[in-house]
Amino acid sequence: MKLLYLLILSYPLFSTTTNNNFNVTSIVNGTCYINSISNLNFGNYDKTSTNDTEGTNEINIICSKRTRYEVILDGGLSGNVNDRVMYSGTNELHYNIYKRSDYQTVLEKVRSRRQNKTFTGYGLIPKNQDINSGVYSDVITATIIY
């Protein structure tokens, strides 16, 4: 009898069940950032040289998978992407940054969808600029839009 009593007490007294569902969601936003940018250092410019002065820099971008992005380089202190200028006081040394080493297309913006991408900028100071000696510099702002 005790065994029967224990079996009755251990068995649930209800016999109906119902189920409900719930949703599980998440939003995954694309993210991008400029991981690193190297300076563009032309070294010494020889105004008597018959050759242009060249230099390069790199911009490394990291983004989440399949995120479209655009990197924009401004015109620096001159405000003109087609005629960038380094200054030493009021003295000007004209240069530009290009997409490729053929120096045909000015680097203003680049687009990609690659997660980890390094862009190279090809800098060029044209020869025969009659300038004063000094330390010339400019500041370029790189902006990433995604």
CORZI-V986024 format. One record per backbone hydrogen bond with DSSP energy under -1.0 kcal/mol. CO is the residue of the C=O (numbers start at 1). NH is the residue of the N-H. If there is no record, write none. Layout:
CO&NH ; CO&NH
This chain:
1&5 ; 2&6 ; 3&7 ; 4&8 ; 5&9 ; 6&10 ; 7&11 ; 31&64 ; 33&62 ; 36&60 ; 46&49 ; 53&125 ; 55&123 ; 57&121 ; 58&38 ; 59&119 ; 60&35 ; 60&36 ; 61&117 ; 62&33 ; 64&67 ; 69&112 ; 70&145 ; 71&110 ; 72&143 ; 80&83 ; 84&95 ; 86&93 ; 87&137 ; 88&91 ; 91&88 ; 93&86 ; 96&124 ; 97&107 ; 98&122 ; 100&103 ; 105&99 ; 106&108 ; 108&73 ; 110&71 ; 112&69 ; 115&63 ; 117&61 ; 119&59 ; 121&57 ; 122&98 ; 123&55 ; 124&96 ; 125&53 ; 129&131 ; 137&87 ; 141&74 ; 143&72 ; 145&70
